[in-house]
């Protein structure tokens, strides 16, 4: 009993001593962390209502279903675990592929957006009105965010808050640059808005042309990486249909073979994708 009271007294003294020291503040990286990047991909993929946590839940559910089905059919838990990992990765791959495709499609539209904005300003429209009219006269795939901007501005009249909401809806690096250009223009004013927008439109057209050519030339490397990843696991799926072949992977040696094969696949795929794919433009003006 005396020992217990000694422990309690020691903990109390330690907590009292600890309270005199301020807790270290961590530098939050939430704006550029995994959750923020995943949410940006979901928005660009057209699934803004899905959260990163929901996406993880879907992936876990698919992994469990794949494990139960494959393990039950092949009577091999290690093989089921392998295909569970592949199934769990599928939602993230689909979101990334759709986000990439939509980004490539909208990349060609941003110069048109900037030209329409510059035309509205030249016609004498106020800056908020010029941005809002893109919801009616802008490119069709990008009209909805700008139409919502117009509704927000009519309801609140707060230009900067509406721009922040627009950035969140678009979640695109090009949109970030455009929005910050408009914000600075609104703050400092000036007569060079048209020239700045024309320069930005020319830059976006040149960037889209360059990236399009590079992606067309390097697409074969990306397709080869995907084929190299899918081929061995397709063979494993065929082998797993026969009970004698699947039983071989239930042994420790079989588990080691699957683990080494999975690790080799991931490493090779990452290396080929790093070599063959252009880096995504990061959002630095959130």
C-alpha positions in Angstrom: 0.0 0.0 0.0 2.9 2.4 0.8 4.4 1.6 -2.6 1.1 2.5 -4.3 0.9 5.8 -2.5 4.5 6.5 -3.4 3.7 5.9 -7.1 0.7 8.2 -7.0 2.7 10.9 -5.2 5.5 10.6 -7.8 3.0 10.9 -10.7 1.4 13.9 -9.1 4.8 15.7 -8.6 5.8 14.8 -12.2 2.5 16.3 -13.6 2.9 19.4 -11.5 6.5 19.8 -12.8 5.4 19.1 -16.4 2.7 21.8 -16.2 5.4 24.5 -15.9 6.8 23.8 -19.4 4.8 24.9 -22.5 3.8 22.2 -24.9 5.8 22.3 -28.1 3.8 23.5 -31.0 3.8 21.3 -34.1 3.9 22.9 -37.5 0.8 21.8 -39.1 1.2 20.4 -42.6 -2.5 19.8 -43.0 -2.7 22.1 -46.0 -0.4 20.0 -48.0 -0.9 16.6 -46.2 -2.3 13.4 -47.5 -5.9 14.4 -46.6 -5.7 17.7 -48.5 -4.1 16.1 -51.6 -6.7 13.4 -51.6 -9.6 15.9 -51.2 -8.2 17.9 -54.1 -8.2 14.7 -56.3 -11.7 13.9 -55.3 -12.8 17.4 -56.2 -11.0 17.2 -59.6 -12.5 13.8 -60.2 -16.0 15.2 -59.7 -16.7 13.5 -56.3 -16.5 16.6 -54.1 -19.1 15.1 -51.7 -16.8 12.2 -50.9 -14.3 12.7 -48.0 -10.9 11.1 -47.7 -12.2 9.1 -44.7 -15.1 7.8 -46.8 -12.7 6.8 -49.6 -10.6 4.9 -47.1 -13.7 3.2 -45.8 -14.7 2.1 -49.3 -11.1 0.8 -49.9 -11.2 -1.2 -46.7 -14.6 -2.6 -47.5 -13.5 -3.7 -51.0 -10.4 -5.3 -49.5 -12.4 -7.3 -47.1 -14.8 -8.5 -49.8 -11.9 -9.4 -52.0 -10.2 -11.3 -49.2 -13.3 -13.3 -48.4 -14.1 -14.1 -52.0 -10.6 -15.0 -53.2 -9.6 -16.8 -50.0 -12.8 -18.8 -50.1 -12.5 -19.8 -53.7 -8.8 -20.6 -53.6 -8.7 -21.9 -50.0 -5.5 -19.9 -49.6 -5.4 -16.9 -47.1 -2.1 -15.5 -48.5 -3.5 -15.3 -52.0 -6.6 -13.7 -50.6 -4.5 -11.2 -48.8 -2.7 -10.3 -52.0 -5.9 -9.6 -53.9 -7.3 -7.8 -50.9 -4.4 -5.3 -51.2 -5.0 -4.9 -54.9 -8.7 -4.3 -54.3 -8.0 -1.8 -51.6 -5.8 0.1 -53.9 -8.5 0.2 -56.7 -10.6 3.2 -55.4 -7.5 5.4 -55.0 -6.3 4.4 -58.5 -9.8 5.2 -60.0 -10.0 8.6 -58.3 -6.4 9.5 -59.4 -7.1 8.4 -63.0 -10.4 10.3 -63.2 -8.8 13.4 -61.7 -5.9 13.2 -64.1 -8.2 12.8 -67.1 -10.4 15.8 -66.0 -7.3 17.9 -65.3 -6.0 17.2 -68.8 -9.4 18.1 -70.3 -9.7 21.4 -68.4 -6.1 22.3 -69.0 -7.1 23.3 -72.6 -10.0 25.4 -71.3 -8.2 27.7 -68.9 -6.8 30.0 -71.6 -10.4 30.4 -72.8 -11.5 31.3 -69.3 -8.8 33.9 -69.0 -9.7 35.4 -72.4 -13.4 35.6 -71.4 -12.5 37.3 -68.2 -10.3 39.8 -70.0 -13.1 40.5 -72.5 -15.5 41.2 -69.7 -13.2 43.6 -68.0 -12.5 45.4 -71.3 -16.3 45.7 -71.8 -16.5 47.7 -68.5 -17.7 45.0 -66.2 -16.7 45.1 -62.5 -14.3 42.4 -61.5 -16.9 40.3 -59.5 -19.3 40.6 -62.4 -16.7 39.6 -64.9 -15.9 36.5 -62.8 -19.6 35.7 -62.3 -20.5 35.9 -66.0 -18.1 33.0 -66.6 -20.9 30.8 -65.2 -23.0 31.7 -68.3 -20.4 32.3 -71.0 -17.4 30.3 -69.9 -16.5 26.8 -71.1 -19.2 24.3 -70.3 -17.2 22.0 -67.9 -16.2 25.0 -65.8 -19.4 26.9 -65.6 -20.8 25.5 -62.4 -18.1 26.7 -60.0 -18.3 30.2 -61.5 -22.1 30.2 -61.3 -21.9 29.3 -57.6 -19.4 32.1 -57.2 -21.9 34.6 -58.7 -24.6 33.3 -56.3 -22.3 33.6 -53.3 -21.3 37.1 -54.2 -25.0 38.2 -54.7 -25.8 36.7 -51.3 -22.8 38.1 -49.3 -21.0 40.7 -51.3 -17.7 39.5 -49.9 -15.4 39.2 -52.8 -12.4 37.6 -51.0 -14.5 35.0 -49.3 -16.2 34.1 -52.5 -12.8 33.7 -54.2 -11.8 31.3 -51.4 -14.9 29.2 -52.0 -14.2 29.2 -55.7 -10.6 28.0 -55.1 -12.0 25.2 -52.9 -14.5 24.1 -55.6 -12.0 24.1 -58.4 -9.0 22.7 -56.4 -6.7 23.3 -59.4 -3.2 24.9 -59.4 -4.2 27.0 -62.5 -7.3 28.2 -60.7 -5.2 29.2 -57.7 -3.0 31.4 -59.8 -6.0 33.0 -61.5 -7.8 33.6 -58.3 -4.8 35.2 -56.6 -4.2 37.4 -59.6 -7.8 38.6 -59.3 -7.4 39.1 -55.5 -4.3 41.3 -56.0 -6.0 43.2 -58.8 -9.0 43.9 -56.5 -6.7 45.0 -53.7 -4.3 47.3 -55.5 -6.2 48.2 -58.6 -4.4 49.4 -61.7 -5.0 49.6 -65.5 -2.7 46.6 -66.5 -5.3 43.9 -65.7 -5.9 43.1 -69.3 -2.3 42.8 -70.1 -1.7 40.6 -67.1 -4.5 38.3 -68.1 -3.4 38.1 -71.7 0.1 37.2 -70.5 -1.3 34.5 -68.3 -3.5 33.1 -71.1 -0.4 32.9 -73.4 1.6 31.1 -70.7 -1.3 28.6 -70.0 -1.5 27.8 -73.7 2.2 27.2 -74.0 2.2 25.1 -70.9 -0.7 23.0 -72.1 0.9 22.5 -75.5 4.2 21.4 -73.9 2.7 19.1 -71.4 0.4 17.5 -74.0 3.4 16.7 -76.2 5.4 15.2 -73.4 2.5 13.1 -72.1 1.8 11.8 -75.6 5.4 10.7 -75.9 5.7 9.2 -72.5 2.3 7.4 -72.4 3.9 4.2 -73.6 6.0 4.0 -70.4 3.0 4.4 -68.2 1.1 1.7 -70.1 4.0 -0.6 -69.9 4.2 -0.1 -66.1 0.6 -1.0 -65.7 0.9 -4.1 -67.9 4.0 -5.2 -66.0 2.1 -4.9 -62.7 -1.1 -6.7 -63.9 0.6 -9.6 -65.7 2.1 -11.6 -62.7 -1.1 -11.2 -60.7 -3.3 -12.3 -63.6 -1.1 -15.4 -63.8 -1.5 -15.9 -60.0 -5.3 -15.7 -60.4 -5.2 -18.4 -63.0 -3.0 -20.6 -60.9 -5.3 -20.1 -57.9 -8.2 -21.7 -59.7 -6.5 -25.1 -59.1 -6.4 -26.3 -55.6 -3.0 -27.9 -55.7 -1.3 -24.7 -57.0 -3.1 -22.5 -54.4 -2.2 -24.9 -51.6 1.5 -24.4 -52.3 1.2 -20.7 -51.2 -0.1 -21.7 -47.8 3.4 -22.7 -46.7 5.9 -20.3 -45.3 7.9 -20.5 -48.5 4.9 -19.6 -50.5 4.1 -16.6 -48.3 7.7 -15.4 -48.7 7.4 -15.7 -52.5 4.1 -13.7 -52.5 5.6 -11.0 -50.2 8.8 -10.7 -52.3 6.7 -10.6 -55.5 4.4 -7.9 -54.0 7.3 -5.8 -52.9 9.1 -6.1 -56.2 5.9 -5.2 -58.1 5.4 -2.0 -56.0 9.0 -0.9 -56.3 9.2 -1.5 -60.0 5.8 0.2 -60.6 6.9 3.3 -58.6 10.2 3.5 -60.4 8.6 3.2 -63.9 5.9 5.7 -63.0 8.4 8.2 -61.7 10.4 7.9 -64.9 7.5 7.9 -67.3 5.0 10.4 -65.8 5.3 14.1 -65.6 5.1 15.4 -62.0 1.7 16.9 -61.1 1.7 20.6 -60.5 1.3 21.2 -56.8 -1.1 23.7 -55.2 1.2 26.3 -53.6 -1.4 29.1 -53.4 -4.1 27.5 -51.3 
